Amino acid sequence: MNSSLTNKAILLTGASAGIGRATAVALAQSGANVVLVARRQERLEALVTELAAYPGQRLAMAGDVGDEAFAQTAVAETVATFGRLDVLINNAGLGHRSHLADMPAADMHRLWDTNVMGLLYFTQAAIPQMKEQGSGHIINISSIVSQRPLPNMGLYCASKTAVNFLGRALRMELRPYHICVTTVYPGRTVTEFGDALLGQKGANPSRLARVSADRVAQAILKAMHTGKTEVYITWTDWLFAHGNRLFPGATDWLVERIASRRSTGHRA
Ligand SMILES: NC(=O)c1ccc[n+]([C@@H]2O[C@H](COP(=O)([O-])OP(=O)(O)OC[C@H]3O[C@@H](n4cnc5c(N)ncnc54)[C@H](OP(=O)(O)O)[C@@H]3O)[C@@H](O)[C@H]2O)c1
């Protein structure tokens, strides 16, 4: 067991599936106290039961991250139960597959409320406690596609770019209070993300490599120990991000080519 997480109080959003669930398991295996947030209560309760075998305590808090009052309640409950809040992991997220021209306003609001407003509400709720403690770590789960837009995912990509910029601004604002801010950029990961998409649901037909949710979870735990501010999961993700910055025209060409092969039935 990694004893440095023993007695730590960690608030994790999006804990009922995918990367969040894998992170909850890894944190419990390290002995951390974890407040598990998502909308599906039965899943959270089953996870609390499953993780009871590990040292530390887990608490289920069902609610929508896009509800500001819920964010305040979740943080207050964390502090009431564990006396502190060491790490906030803003992981809850939602994607879409649709042309921007066709996206219903209700879907646009739902995606933005989850990916951006939810992160802001939980972050704002957590900061006063972290300032009072004189320490804290906020870990935001972005995406490699925040580095450049992809067709049919435009609003999702933009929401994750917002996550990156908010993280960088917060990092500077919170440094004097010894609060660290990390942004994690997963690439394609095996989770339920494709099933939950707004618009056209279903698995992404791309042949691009996918990593396991456990691998992303391990990278999140490592960042907790190292305090690294920008985390890529694979070297190809890093290359994609930095290559895009150096050669934006070439990556546009590549992405458009892959997208058009997909729409003509070829697999990328
Ligand atoms: N999978 C990928 O390829 C990939 C790649 C890059 C980045 N990411 C990012 O990684 C994060 C986790 O995604 P995932 O792949 O693990 O997807 P997932 O398997 O669909 O899990 C998403 C989690 O977010 C929760 N959630 C969604 N909307 C919520 C809301 N309004 N309020 C509270 N909880 C909500 C879901 O729980 P409930 O439905 O129970 O509320 C679930 O626990 C997201 O931020 C995503 O953008 C994923």
The ligand as an SDF file (V2000), in Angstrom:
LIG
                    3D

 48 52  0  0  0  0  0  0  0  0999 V2000
  -12.6820    7.9220  -22.6790 N   0  0  0  0  0  0  0  0  0  0  0  0
  -11.8600    8.6910  -23.3770 C   0  0  0  0  0  0  0  0  0  0  0  0
  -11.4220    8.3270  -24.4900 O   0  0  0  0  0  0  0  0  0  0  0  0
  -11.4130   10.0390  -22.8120 C   0  0  0  0  0  0  0  0  0  0  0  0
  -10.3450   10.6720  -23.4450 C   0  0  0  0  0  0  0  0  0  0  0  0
   -9.9270   11.9010  -22.9480 C   0  0  0  0  0  0  0  0  0  0  0  0
  -10.5360   12.4840  -21.8530 C   0  0  0  0  0  0  0  0  0  0  0  0
  -11.5920   11.8430  -21.2570 N   0  0  0  0  0  0  0  0  0  0  0  0
  -12.2150   12.5260  -20.1210 C   0  0  0  0  0  0  0  0  0  0  0  0
  -12.1340   11.6790  -18.9880 O   0  0  0  0  0  0  0  0  0  0  0  0
  -13.1830   11.9760  -18.0830 C   0  0  0  0  0  0  0  0  0  0  0  0
  -13.8920   10.6870  -17.6750 C   0  0  0  0  0  0  0  0  0  0  0  0
  -14.5130   10.1400  -18.8330 O   0  0  0  0  0  0  0  0  0  0  0  0
  -14.6540    8.5730  -19.0910 P   0  0  0  0  0  0  0  0  0  0  0  0
  -14.0050    8.2790  -20.3750 O   0  0  0  0  0  0  0  0  0  0  0  0
  -14.2700    7.8210  -17.8790 O   0  0  0  0  0  0  0  0  0  0  0  0
  -16.2410    8.4990  -19.3680 O   0  0  0  0  0  0  0  0  0  0  0  0
  -17.4080    7.6100  -18.7020 P   0  0  0  0  0  0  0  0  0  0  0  0
  -16.9820    6.1970  -18.5970 O   0  0  0  0  0  0  0  0  0  0  0  0
  -18.6260    7.9490  -19.5040 O   0  0  0  0  0  0  0  0  0  0  0  0
  -17.5430    8.2390  -17.2390 O   0  0  0  0  0  0  0  0  0  0  0  0
  -18.0110    9.5460  -17.0710 C   0  0  0  0  0  0  0  0  0  0  0  0
  -18.2740    9.7950  -15.5940 C   0  0  0  0  0  0  0  0  0  0  0  0
  -18.7570   11.1380  -15.4180 O   0  0  0  0  0  0  0  0  0  0  0  0
  -19.9820   11.1010  -14.6840 C   0  0  0  0  0  0  0  0  0  0  0  0
  -20.8330   12.2120  -15.0770 N   0  0  0  0  0  0  0  0  0  0  0  0
  -21.2110   12.5630  -16.3390 C   0  0  0  0  0  0  0  0  0  0  0  0
  -22.0130   13.6350  -16.2980 N   0  0  0  0  0  0  0  0  0  0  0  0
  -22.1440   13.9720  -14.9810 C   0  0  0  0  0  0  0  0  0  0  0  0
  -22.8490   14.9830  -14.2850 C   0  0  0  0  0  0  0  0  0  0  0  0
  -23.5900   15.8890  -14.9470 N   0  0  0  0  0  0  0  0  0  0  0  0
  -22.7730   15.0220  -12.9380 N   0  0  0  0  0  0  0  0  0  0  0  0
  -22.0460   14.0990  -12.2570 C   0  0  0  0  0  0  0  0  0  0  0  0
  -21.3420   13.1350  -12.8600 N   0  0  0  0  0  0  0  0  0  0  0  0
  -21.4020   13.0580  -14.2080 C   0  0  0  0  0  0  0  0  0  0  0  0
  -20.5920    9.7460  -15.0190 C   0  0  0  0  0  0  0  0  0  0  0  0
  -21.4470    9.2970  -13.9640 O   0  0  0  0  0  0  0  0  0  0  0  0
  -23.0470    9.3410  -13.9610 P   0  0  0  0  0  0  0  0  0  0  0  0
  -23.5150    9.0490  -15.3550 O   0  0  0  0  0  0  0  0  0  0  0  0
  -23.3990    8.2870  -12.9630 O   0  0  0  0  0  0  0  0  0  0  0  0
  -23.3930   10.7150  -13.4960 O   0  0  0  0  0  0  0  0  0  0  0  0
  -19.3460    8.8700  -15.0420 C   0  0  0  0  0  0  0  0  0  0  0  0
  -19.0030    8.5020  -13.7340 O   0  0  0  0  0  0  0  0  0  0  0  0
  -14.0930   12.9720  -18.7940 C   0  0  0  0  0  0  0  0  0  0  0  0
  -13.8270   14.2670  -18.3530 O   0  0  0  0  0  0  0  0  0  0  0  0
  -13.6980   12.8130  -20.2590 C   0  0  0  0  0  0  0  0  0  0  0  0
  -13.9490   13.9980  -20.9900 O   0  0  0  0  0  0  0  0  0  0  0  0
  -12.0430   10.6350  -21.7040 C   0  0  0  0  0  0  0  0  0  0  0  0
  1  2  1  0
  2  3  2  0
  2  4  1  0
  4  5  1  0
  4 48  2  0
  5  6  2  0
  6  7  1  0
  7  8  2  0
  8  9  1  0
  8 48  1  0
  9 10  1  0
  9 46  1  0
 10 11  1  0
 11 12  1  0
 11 44  1  0
 12 13  1  0
 13 14  1  0
 14 15  2  0
 14 16  1  0
 14 17  1  0
 17 18  1  0
 18 19  2  0
 18 20  1  0
 18 21  1  0
 21 22  1  0
 22 23  1  0
 23 24  1  0
 23 42  1  0
 24 25  1  0
 25 26  1  0
 25 36  1  0
 26 27  1  0
 26 35  1  0
 27 28  2  0
 28 29  1  0
 29 30  1  0
 29 35  2  0
 30 31  1  0
 30 32  2  0
 32 33  1  0
 33 34  2  0
 34 35  1  0
 36 37  1  0
 36 42  1  0
 37 38  1  0
 38 39  2  0
 38 40  1  0
 38 41  1  0
 42 43  1  0
 44 45  1  0
 44 46  1  0
 46 47  1  0
M  CHG  2   8   1  16  -1
M  END
$$$$
